């Protein structure tokens, strides 16, 4: 069930307060929605952009969306013609951000969230996340496949420096990947920073995903490292690349739609 949040202190007003502190990076959403799940968990979703456009469901990495630059990517995607739903997952489960934070979020809940986020035809849904959020998306899609045998309405997945590794590999050794990498087939576009150790494992990851028949596309972004789209300590070049990221992702959706 989805309804508009009319509580007295929604995230909308919190964003307005933050915008007084960080006037450039933090901008309020158009409105705030509440998605009620069958597990009795309510997920707050900040909506950006206009109804009737292709929708991007934005899920956080294990480190959330950041603070100073929280809404930067969502706003950029909205400016490029998308309706963006930014899900406040850490808040819903009362989890501090951190390396293992996403493991505290039930996969079945995320699967239901994706299902409830599906727009009406002819609009399409793209799911976007970064880091360990990629693994959570694929596990949720596997859950949907078990229940429905298909992923109707999902146009593709957009992943920023995805992390499907079981653990950090030893130098010179191949990585071990979570089994779900080769168990779900969905059109996928990977944006991989070049100043990242995961850059050297990108070909391995693509090969693993191909085992499931996944159409995979990727783009390397030079002179940036993981999390450049939201890190408070981003370099000037990373800030410039982050401003260009919505255009990169818009092109990615066109590729996935072919």
Residue, then its C-alpha position, 0 to 999 in steps of 0.5 A: x500500500x502506498x500513501x502520501x505522508x502527512x505527518x507533522x515532521x516529514x523528511x520534506x521539512x527536514x530537507x528544507x532545514x538542511x538546505x539552509x545549511x547546505x543550500x547547493x547540495x541538499x534539496x527537498x523532494x517534491x513529496x514524501x510517500x509511505x510504502x507499507x509492506x506486509x511485514x508491517x514495516x513502513x518505508x518512507x520514499x522521497x519522490x523527485x520529478x514528475x509523474x508519468x515518466x520512467x521511474x528510478x527506484x533509488x536504494x542506498x548503499x551500505x553507507x546510505x546516501x550521505x548527508x551534505x549531498x543526500x539528494x544530489x543524484x536524485x535531483x539530477x536524475x529528475x532533471x534528466x526526465x525521470x521520476x525518482x523514488x529515493x527509499x529511506x531504508x536505514x531509517x525504516x529499519x533503524x540501522x546506522x550506516x556501515x559495512x553490514x547495515x544492509x544485511x539487517x534489511x529482509x530480502x523479502x521486504x526489498x522484493x516487495x518494495x520493488x514490486x510496489x514501486x512498479x509504475x503503470x505501463x507504458x512507464x518503466x522501472x529501473x532500480x539503482x544502487x551502489x556498493x553492497x546495495x547491488x547484492x541486495x537488489x539481486x537477492x530481492x529479484x531472485x526472491x521475486x523470481x521464486x514467487x512469480x517466475x518473471x520480472x514484469x515491468x522491470x526494465x533494468x538495473x543500474x549499479x554504481x561500483x557494485x560489490x558482490x564479493x564474499x570477502x576482499x580477495x587477496x592480491x593477485x587472486x580471483x574474487x569469490x562472488x555471492x551465488x546470486x550473481x549468476x542466478x538472476x538475469x536482468x539487463x544491467x548497466x555498471x558504472x565503475x570508478x577507475x580509481x577503485x580496486x574493484x575496477x580490476x575485477x570488473x571483467x570477472x564480475x561481468x563473466x559471472x553475471x553472463x552465466x545467468x544470461x544477464x545482458x551486462x554493459x559497463x562504463x569506466x569513469x576516470x579519476x574517481x573512486x568509489x562513492x564519488x557520487x555522494x562522499x563529502x570529501x570528494x575531489x573537485x574532479x569527482x564533484x564534476x563527474x558526479x554532476x555528469x553522472x545523471x546523464x551517464x545513467x540516462x544514456x544507460x537506460x536507453x541502452x538497457x531499453x534496446 
